[in-house]
Amino acid sequence: MKYLLWLNETDLSQINHVGGKNASLGEMIQNLSKKNISVPNGFVVTTDVYDKFLEFNNLNKIIPELIHKIEPNNLVSLKRIGTEIRTRIQNGVFPDEIKQEINEYYRELSQQYTDAYGEPQEYTDVAVRSSGTAEDLPDASFAGQQETFLNVRGFIKLCESIKSCIASLYTDRAISYRHTKNVDSTKVKISVCIQKMVRSDLGSAGVAFSLDTESGFNKIILINGSYGLGELIVGGAVKPDEFI
């Protein structure tokens, strides 16, 4: 498997390699493009990069040791060790070969889009989205626990955001939730999607569900939308318009 993949190269058969979100995005691009439904293009930083990053910075040994030191039901212990893990990840560095590959993919993605003058962009604005390998289990849901970063531009900022996505796998909340559900933190991995930003500031954005979230009735599509970024809805900052 390659370290990086284009979204249209991913599907549900690769969920352990690209995570649930990226696998679903790949399926959408492959199946909806022929129906003239546009999905912003992007590329995937696979779980192989996650493994290589931890190994390169010796974090594959350090993180399990730190997790083992967390005292049960001790919030101070959880906060202290969680902060240390995230700091070590943020201070880590990518191997040169991976940095070069990320830069090449980012440049190629940017060339697919033009600026206000119709010229190809060296570095376009992107959304950096976490995609966990354990987002849906029969008795646990990890969806929404990892971070997403919007309006990221430039290679240095992109690398920082990818590391922030990796670090978000070890927020206090995520560590505690996995412990409660008896999920081994060392077995959970994360992939990252780098996807072209949509100009929702020129229109609106939101969340769509293929059923009624309250009753489970599956004969409707429920859309919550508002002007601006969809994060405003997800974060509860605005009361959205609702379309059924």
C-alpha positions as CSV (number, residue, x, y, z in Angstrom):
1,M,0.0,0.0,0.0
2,K,1.1,3.6,-0.7
3,Y,1.6,6.2,2.1
4,L,-0.8,8.6,0.3
5,L,-3.8,8.0,-2.0
6,W,-6.2,10.1,-4.0
7,L,-9.7,10.0,-2.7
8,N,-11.0,8.4,-5.8
9,E,-8.6,5.5,-5.1
10,T,-10.3,4.7,-1.8
11,D,-13.4,2.6,-1.0
12,L,-14.9,0.7,1.9
13,S,-12.6,-2.3,1.4
14,Q,-9.7,-0.1,2.6
15,I,-11.3,1.1,5.8
16,N,-8.5,-0.1,8.0
17,H,-6.0,1.8,5.8
18,V,-7.9,5.1,5.3
19,G,-10.5,5.2,8.1
20,G,-14.3,5.4,7.8
21,K,-14.7,9.0,6.6
22,N,-12.1,8.7,3.8
23,A,-13.5,5.3,2.7
24,S,-17.0,6.9,2.4
25,L,-15.7,9.9,0.6
26,G,-14.0,7.6,-1.9
27,E,-17.3,5.7,-2.5
28,M,-19.1,9.0,-3.0
29,I,-16.6,10.3,-5.6
30,Q,-16.7,7.0,-7.5
31,N,-20.4,6.6,-7.5
32,L,-21.8,10.1,-7.6
33,S,-19.5,11.7,-10.2
34,K,-21.3,9.9,-13.0
35,K,-24.5,11.5,-11.7
36,N,-23.0,14.9,-12.0
37,I,-22.9,15.4,-8.2
38,S,-19.7,17.3,-7.3
39,V,-17.5,16.1,-4.4
40,P,-14.4,18.3,-3.7
41,N,-11.2,16.4,-4.6
42,G,-8.5,15.6,-2.1
43,F,-6.0,13.0,-1.0
44,V,-5.6,10.7,2.0
45,V,-2.7,10.4,4.5
46,T,-3.1,6.7,5.3
47,T,-2.7,4.9,8.6
48,D,0.7,3.7,7.3
49,V,1.9,7.3,7.7
50,Y,0.5,7.3,11.3
51,D,2.4,4.1,12.0
52,K,5.6,5.5,10.4
53,F,5.3,8.8,12.2
54,L,4.9,7.1,15.6
55,E,7.8,4.8,14.9
56,F,10.1,7.6,13.6
57,N,9.6,9.6,16.8
58,N,9.7,6.5,19.1
59,L,6.1,7.3,20.1
60,N,5.0,3.7,19.3
61,K,6.8,2.8,22.6
62,I,6.3,6.0,24.6
63,I,2.5,6.3,24.2
64,P,1.6,2.8,25.5
65,E,3.8,3.4,28.5
66,L,2.1,6.7,29.2
67,I,-1.4,5.3,28.7
68,H,-0.5,2.5,31.2
69,K,0.4,5.2,33.8
70,I,-3.1,6.8,33.8
71,E,-4.7,6.1,37.2
72,P,-8.3,4.9,36.9
73,N,-11.0,7.5,37.7
74,N,-8.3,10.1,38.3
75,L,-9.0,13.2,36.1
76,V,-5.8,14.9,37.1
77,S,-3.8,11.9,36.0
78,L,-5.8,11.7,32.7
79,K,-5.3,15.4,31.9
80,R,-1.6,15.4,32.7
81,I,-0.7,12.3,30.7
82,G,-3.1,13.2,27.8
83,T,-1.4,16.6,27.5
84,E,2.0,15.0,27.5
85,I,1.0,12.6,24.7
86,R,-0.5,15.4,22.5
87,T,2.6,17.6,23.1
88,R,5.0,14.8,22.1
89,I,2.9,14.2,18.9
90,Q,2.9,18.0,18.0
91,N,6.7,18.1,18.6
92,G,7.3,15.1,16.4
93,V,8.6,15.3,12.8
94,F,7.6,13.4,9.6
95,P,10.3,11.4,7.8
96,D,11.6,13.3,4.8
97,E,10.2,10.9,2.2
98,I,6.7,11.4,3.7
99,K,7.0,15.2,3.9
100,Q,8.1,15.2,0.2
101,E,5.2,13.0,-0.8
102,I,2.6,15.2,1.1
103,N,4.1,18.3,-0.6
104,E,3.8,16.7,-4.0
105,Y,0.2,15.7,-3.6
106,Y,-0.7,19.1,-2.1
107,R,0.9,20.9,-5.1
108,E,-0.9,18.6,-7.6
109,L,-4.3,19.1,-5.8
110,S,-3.7,22.9,-5.8
111,Q,-3.0,22.9,-9.5
112,Q,-6.5,21.6,-10.1
113,Y,-8.0,24.8,-8.8
114,T,-7.6,28.5,-9.9
115,D,-7.4,31.7,-7.9
116,A,-9.5,34.8,-8.5
117,Y,-7.5,35.6,-11.6
118,G,-8.0,32.2,-13.2
119,E,-4.4,31.1,-12.4
120,P,-3.5,27.8,-10.9
121,Q,-2.7,28.0,-7.2
122,E,0.6,26.9,-5.7
123,Y,-1.1,26.1,-2.4
124,T,-4.9,26.1,-2.3
125,D,-7.0,26.3,0.8
126,V,-8.0,22.9,2.2
127,A,-9.9,21.2,5.0
128,V,-7.8,18.8,7.0
129,R,-10.1,16.1,8.3
130,S,-9.6,13.2,10.7
131,S,-10.7,9.7,9.7
132,G,-10.5,7.1,12.4
133,T,-10.4,3.4,11.9
134,A,-12.8,2.8,14.9
135,E,-15.6,5.3,14.2
136,D,-18.4,2.7,14.2
137,L,-18.4,-0.3,16.5
138,P,-21.5,-2.3,17.5
139,D,-21.5,-0.9,21.1
140,A,-19.5,2.3,20.7
141,S,-19.4,5.4,18.4
142,F,-16.2,7.4,18.1
143,A,-17.5,9.7,15.4
144,G,-16.8,13.4,16.0
145,Q,-14.1,12.7,18.6
146,Q,-11.2,13.7,16.4
147,E,-10.5,17.1,15.0
148,T,-11.0,18.8,11.7
149,F,-9.2,22.0,10.6
150,L,-10.7,24.4,8.0
151,N,-9.2,27.0,5.7
152,V,-5.6,25.6,6.0
153,R,-3.2,27.0,3.4
154,G,0.5,26.4,2.9
155,F,2.7,23.3,3.4
156,I,4.0,24.1,6.9
157,K,0.5,24.8,8.2
158,L,-0.8,21.6,6.5
159,C,1.9,19.5,8.2
160,E,1.0,21.1,11.6
161,S,-2.7,20.4,11.0
162,I,-2.0,16.7,10.1
163,K,-0.1,16.3,13.4
164,S,-3.0,18.0,15.2
165,C,-5.4,15.5,13.8
166,I,-3.1,12.7,15.0
167,A,-2.9,14.3,18.4
168,S,-6.7,14.5,18.6
169,L,-6.7,10.7,18.8
170,Y,-5.4,11.3,22.4
171,T,-7.7,14.0,23.8
172,D,-8.7,13.4,27.4
173,R,-12.2,12.6,26.2
174,A,-11.1,10.1,23.6
175,I,-8.7,8.3,26.0
176,S,-11.4,8.1,28.6
177,Y,-14.1,6.9,26.2
178,R,-11.9,4.1,24.8
179,H,-11.1,3.0,28.4
180,T,-14.8,2.9,29.3
181,K,-15.5,0.8,26.2
182,N,-12.5,-1.5,26.8
183,V,-10.9,-0.5,23.5
184,D,-7.1,-0.7,23.4
185,S,-5.8,2.7,22.5
186,T,-2.7,1.2,20.8
187,K,-5.0,-0.7,18.3
188,V,-6.9,2.5,17.1
189,K,-5.3,4.3,14.2
190,I,-6.1,7.5,12.3
191,S,-5.9,8.6,8.7
192,V,-6.2,12.2,7.5
193,C,-8.1,13.6,4.5
194,I,-6.8,16.8,2.8
195,Q,-9.8,18.0,0.8
196,K,-10.3,21.2,-1.2
197,M,-12.3,23.8,0.8
198,V,-15.8,24.7,-0.5
199,R,-16.6,28.4,-0.6
200,S,-19.5,28.1,1.8
201,D,-19.0,31.8,2.7
202,L,-20.6,32.5,-0.7
203,G,-23.6,30.4,0.1
204,S,-24.6,28.0,2.8
205,A,-23.6,24.7,4.3
206,G,-24.9,22.1,6.6
207,V,-25.6,18.4,7.5
208,A,-27.8,15.9,5.7
209,F,-29.2,12.7,7.1
210,S,-30.8,9.9,5.0
211,L,-33.4,9.3,7.8
212,D,-35.2,11.1,10.6
213,T,-32.7,11.2,13.4
214,E,-35.4,11.3,16.1
215,S,-37.6,8.3,15.0
216,G,-35.4,6.4,12.6
217,F,-38.0,6.8,9.8
218,N,-36.1,6.2,6.6
219,K,-38.4,7.6,4.0
220,I,-37.2,11.2,4.3
221,I,-34.0,13.2,3.9
222,L,-33.3,15.7,6.7
223,I,-31.1,18.7,6.0
224,N,-30.0,21.3,8.5
225,G,-28.4,24.3,6.8
226,S,-27.2,27.8,7.5
227,Y,-25.2,30.5,5.8
228,G,-21.4,30.1,6.1
229,L,-19.4,27.1,7.4
230,G,-21.1,23.9,8.4
231,E,-19.0,23.9,11.6
232,L,-21.4,26.6,12.9
233,I,-24.2,24.0,12.9
234,V,-22.0,21.0,14.1
235,G,-20.7,23.2,17.0
236,G,-24.2,24.4,18.0
237,A,-23.3,28.1,17.3
238,V,-26.4,28.8,15.2
239,K,-29.9,27.5,15.0
240,P,-30.1,26.1,11.4
241,D,-32.9,26.1,8.9
242,E,-34.4,22.7,8.6
243,F,-35.6,21.0,5.4
244,I,-37.4,17.7,5.3
